[in-house]
Amino acid sequence: MDKNEIIRILEDWNFWKRKLDIGITRTYYLDRVKKFLITNQILVILGARRSGKSFIMRQIVNDLIGQGIKSNNILIINFEDPRFIELDAKTLQKIYEVYLEFLNPEEKPYIFLDEVQEVKEWEKWVRMMHELGKAKIIISGSNAKLLSKELATLLTGRHLDLTIFPLSFREYLSFNNIEIKDDLDVINQRNEIKGSLRKYLEFGSFPDVVLSKEKNQILLSYFEDILSKDLIKRFKIRKSEKLKSLAKFYLSNISTLTTFSSIEKFLGISADTVEKFSNYFETAYILFFLKRFSFKVKEQEKSPRKVYSIDSGLAGAVGFRFSENLGRVAENLVFLELKRKQIVNPNLELYYWKDPRHQEVDFLIKEEFNVKQLIQVCWELSRPHTKDREKRILLKTMEEFNLKEGLIITEDEEREEKIDKLRIKIIPLWKWLLA
């Protein structure tokens, strides 16, 4: 590639001559990034394709310019631009040299490398630039395993990670012009909030999907993109139909227990292939697998795992009929919110609990050496039999772990129940998501 072609491509992705669309500001992530940028570390922004990483990068750039950083001191390179044909460390160095020649930055530049996993041996170039103090580097990627492997080997102790999820419920409301600043806003907009929750459950929270009318078509295109670009192409998968069948199976069975051997019988895919593909799904942030809590590591590994989707809308578009699975979708949302909390507090560990009689608690939250919280998700708590069962299992598990309080998340019930010295809080999902 010649210099003029490179600079033409770069001009399309940078703020040098015009202000680019920055979307709706996601304040939570922007505030965290500001704290990270103060440190002398490489910032790594991770997350599922289409979760908003590129727009958050633009929002960071826009904020830097607002603070007085000149636009020519900032370089954004989008490695998914098809005009970049060969992508390796040499190309990266050439792009950087062209930027220096044409833009002539006056201070140490900020360099944003978007979807950097597309570049061969990018990590060597990033380490060199960081160690020589030539730039402040922010990178993004859609593949956790690929990045973490390279980061662990070459960038040890030199980077901070920030994982981006699709919109939280509070962000979702903001995207729909419902601002919640205090308890009074919650009271005044209760009906709008509850109505929004239904759509949040059904169509999920990928930013573009939230803002579009063609929701299912976009979600189906995301599914195909993730499979083709983040999995089939990256891992050189030849059994692409089997990969797709397994993805559809998981997305049709969110919030349920599964084993590799049972899927082998059901889909006719070997258990080894199922395990390998399942790991790929996790690296692309499309699916998560929750382990059973046990003090015995062997028992943890052998037990079935619960499967959750990065987005309930994706599960609904690809996998199952939404109206028949509200309880499972609600549980999936609770899982995602707990994952967001885990990003803020890496000491949190998430599990499900099942006793020897196969009675289950949906979420067990452990911090360091102690079990801190038990959460049961039950969409319909109006039937006496269901209510008694859920309370009984929760109380028994609370006693097992010496906890005084347990939580049941439901559709719309809210109250507290005291049983001897134990207390069960029952709270609506929408209110818990806003807490």
N, C-alpha and C positions, 0 to 999 in steps of 0.2 A: 504493500500500500504506500502511495506517495503522501507527502506532507499535507498537500491541499485537500486530499480526500479525507484524511484523518481529522483535520480541523473542521471540515464541513460536518462530519458526523458529530464531533464534540459540541459544536455550536447548537445542534438540535437538543442536546441534553443538559445544557448549562444556562445559567442566568446572566451570561455576559452581555447579551444584547437585548434581552427581553425577560419579563417575569413569567416563569412557568406556572402552570396550574399546580397548586399545592394541596388541593382537596380540602376536606374539613379537618381542622387541626385536632390531633389526638393528644390532648394535653398531658395525660398520664405518662405516655411514652416520651414525649418531648421533655418533660421535667426530669425524667430519669436520665435521658441522654445528656442534658446540660451538666448534671453531676458527674457523669462519666467523662465528659470532655475536659474537665478540670485536671484529671489525672494524666499521667504520661503513659497511657496504655492504648493499644489498638482496640477500637470498639467493634465488636462483631454483632451484627443484627441478624438473627435467625428467625425462621418461621415458615409456615406453609406458603406455597405459591398463592398469590392474590390476597394475602392477608393484610397487605398495606405497607410492606417494607419500603418500596420505592417512594411512595408518597411521604412516608415518615422521613426518609432521607431528604426529600425536597423541603419538608417543613424545617428540618434542622438547618439546611442551607439558608432558607428564608430568614430564620431566626438569627443566624450568624450575620447576615447582611444587615438585619435590623439593629444589631449591636455595633455596627460600624466596620465590619470586615468587608473589604472591597471584593466585588464579585470575581475579579480576575485572580484573586488569591484562593479560589475554590474550584476544584476540578471534579466533575461527575463523569464516570465512565459506565455506561450500561452495556454489559457484555452479552445481553440477549439481542442486541441490535444485529440483524443478519448481515449488515454491511461489513462487520468485522469477520473476516473469513477464517484466518488462522489466529488462534488465541493461545499464546504461550508467554513465558516470561520475557522473551526478546521483544515481542509485539508490545507488551505492557511498557517496557522501557522506552520503546520508540514513541508510543503515545505520550508518555511523560515528557520526553525531550521536545516533541512537537509543541506540547502545551507550554513549556518553558520558553521556547523560541517565539511563539506567536503572542502569548499573553504576558510574558515577562512579569511574573508575580513579585511584589515588592517585599513580601514577608514569607515565612515558612507556610506553604500552602496546606489547605485541608483537601485530602483526596478521598473521594467516595467511590468505592468499587462495588457496583451493583451486580448481584448474581455472579460472584467471583469464582464459584466452583466450575464455571465454563472455561477457565483459563488453566492450562497445564503449568504446574509448578509455580502457581501464583504466590504460594506461601514463602518461597525463597526470596522473591522480589520484595514482598511486604516486610519480611524480617530485615532485609538489607536496608530498606528505606527507613525503617523504624530505628535500627541500631545506629545509623549514621545521622539520625535526627533531621532528615531532609523534609519530612512531612508529618502532619497529623492524619492518621489513616482510619477510615471508617469503612468496613466491608459488610456486605450482606450475602446471604445464601439460603437456599431452600432445601439443603440436604444436610441433616444434622451429623450423620455418621462420617461423611466425606470431610466435612469441615472439622469436626472434633478430632478426627484421626490426625489431620495435618496440623491442627492447632496444638494438639498434645505433643507432637514430636518436635515442631520447630518454633512454636510461639509460647512455650511454657512460661507462665508468669508474666507474659507481656500483653495479655488481652483481657477484656471484660466482655461478657456475653449479655445480650438482651434478646429475649425471645418474644416475638410479636404474635399475638393471637388475633383471629377475627374479632369483631367488636364485642366488648362486654355489654351487658344490658343497659348500663348507664350511658355508654357511648352510643348504643343503638337508639336510645331515646333522644339523645342530642342530635344525631343524624336526622331524626324525624321531628326536629324543632320542639322537643319537650325537654325543657331544662329543669333539673332537680337540684336545687341549692340547699334546701333545708326541709324539715318535717312538714312545714306549712305547704310547700310545693307538692309534697307527696299527698297530703290530704286533699288539696284543691284539684289535683289532676289524677286522682285515684282511678277513675273510669278509663281515662286515656292510657294510663300506665298498664292497666289490666288488658285492655284491647291490644296494646302494642306487644305484650307478652305472648299473646296467641300467635301473632305474625312472626315474632322472634323464634318461637318454637317451631313453626311450620317451615319458614324459609331460611332460617339461620341468619348469619351476620357477617358474611363476606362483604366488605364495604361497597363494592360495585353492585352486588346483588340487592343490597338494602336500598340503593338509590335508583334501581332500575325496575321497570314493569315486566320485563321478560326474564323473570327470576329462574324458572326451571331450565330454560334453554341455556342461560349463563352457567348454572350449576352443572349441567351435563357437559358443557364445554370445558369447565374446570376439571372435571373428573377425567376427561380424555387427555387434557394437557398434562395433568399430574402423572398419569400412567405413562404417556409417551415420552415426555421430556425428563421427568425426575426419576423414572424407574426403568422403563424398557430401554431407552437410549443410554442412560448412565451406567446401568448394570449389565448391558448387553444381553438382555433376556430374550431367549428364543421362544420360550413357551408363553407367548404374550396372551393367548386366549385363556390359559389356566390362571395367569396372574389376574386377568380381568374378572374371571369367574369367582376367584377367591375374594377380590375386593368387593364385588357385589354381594357375596355371601356375608361378609363381615358387616357391610353397611346395612344389610337387611336384618341384622341381629345385634344391633347396638344394645348395650346394657345387659347382655346375657353372658353366661359362662360358656366357654368353649375350650376344646383341647385339639391339638394337632392331629391326634389319632382319630378322633370322631369326625373331623373334617375330611380326613383321608378316606373314610368309608362313605361319607356323604357325597363328596365331589369327585372321588376317584383320582385325587392328587396325592402323591406320596407324602408321608408325614414330614420327611426331611425337606421336601420342596415347600410345603406349607410353612414350616418354621422359617426357612430362608426368605420366602416372600413376605411373611409377617414382619420380619426385621426390616425389610425394605420399606414397608408401609410406614413403620415408625420413623425411619430416617427421613422420609418425605413429609412428615407431620400430617399424614392423612388419617392415621389411626393410632390409638394408644391401647396398651394392654395393662390391666391392673391385676397385681398379684394378690393372692390370699395372704393374710397376716398369719405368721407362725414364728415361734421362737426357734424352730428348726429350719435351717436354710433348705435342706433337702425336701422337706414337706412343702415349702413355699414353691420350689421349682416344679415339683411334680403335680401340684394342684391345678385345676382348670383356671383360666384367666378370664377376666371380664373385658370385653372389647368396647371401646368408645370411639366416636368419630370426632374429627376436628370441628365439624359443623353439622348441626342437626338438619339444616336445609339440604346439605349434600347427601346425607343419609336418606332423607325423604325423597329426593329427586331420583336417586339411583336405586335405593333399596326397597322401601316398603310404603304402604299407605298410611299417611300421617294420622288420620283420625282414629285408627285402630291401635295406635301405639303411643298415646300421650304420656303414659307413665314412664315408658322407656326413654322417650325424648327428654322429659323433665329430668330424669336421672343423668342423662348425658350432659345436660346443661350444668347440673350441679358439679359433675366431674370437671368440666372445663373451667368453672369458676374456681374450684379448688386448685387446679393446675396453675391458674393465674396467681393465686396466693402463694403457691410453691415457688414461683419465680422471684417474688419479693422476699420470701423466707426459705432459702434452700435447705434449711434444717428440717422442714416438714417432709414427712414421708406418708404416702397415700397407699392404702390397702382396702380390700374388703375383708369381712370376717365371716367365717362359717364354723359352727361348733360341730362336735362329733355326731349330733343328730341332724346335721345339714340345715340348721336354722341360720339365716343369713342377716347380717347388717351390711347395708350398702357401702358405707365408707367408715374406715377406721383411720384416724389421723394421729400419727406419731411424731413427736418432736424430740430429737436426741434419743434418750433412753425411755421416755415415758409416752404412754398412750394418752393423748390430750382430749380427743373428742370422738364421739360416735354419731353418725348421721344416717337416718333412715329416710328414704324418699318414697312417699306414698301419695299418688295423685288423688285417689278416691279414699277418703277416710270416714265416709258417712256410714258405711255398713258396720254394724257392731262387731261382726266376726272379724272383719279386716282390722278394725281399730284394736281389738283385744289382742290379735295375733302380733301386730307390729309393736305394740307396747310391751307385750310379754317378752318378745325376743330382745328388744332394746334394754329392758330392765335387767334381764338375766346377764347380758353382756356388760352392762354398766357395773354390776356387782362383781363380775369376773375381773374387771380392770380397775376396780375401786374408784369409779367415777360417780360424782354426785348428780351430774346433769347429762341428759341426752337430748337430741334434737330430731324432730320429725318435720320434714318439709313436704307440704301438701299444696293442693290447688288454691284453696281460699280460706282454710280454717286457721284461727289464731287464738291460742290460749295456753295456759300453763296447768299442768296437773302434778300434784304432789302425792307420792306413794311412799309412806313412811318417811325416811330421810332423803329419798330420791326425788328428783324433779325432771319432768319431761316438758320441753318447750315445743309447741307446735306453731309453725309459722308458714305463711304463704310463700310460694316460690318467688314471686315478684318482689316481695318485701325483703327476703333474704338476699336476693341478687343486688338490691340497692343498699344493703347495710354497709 
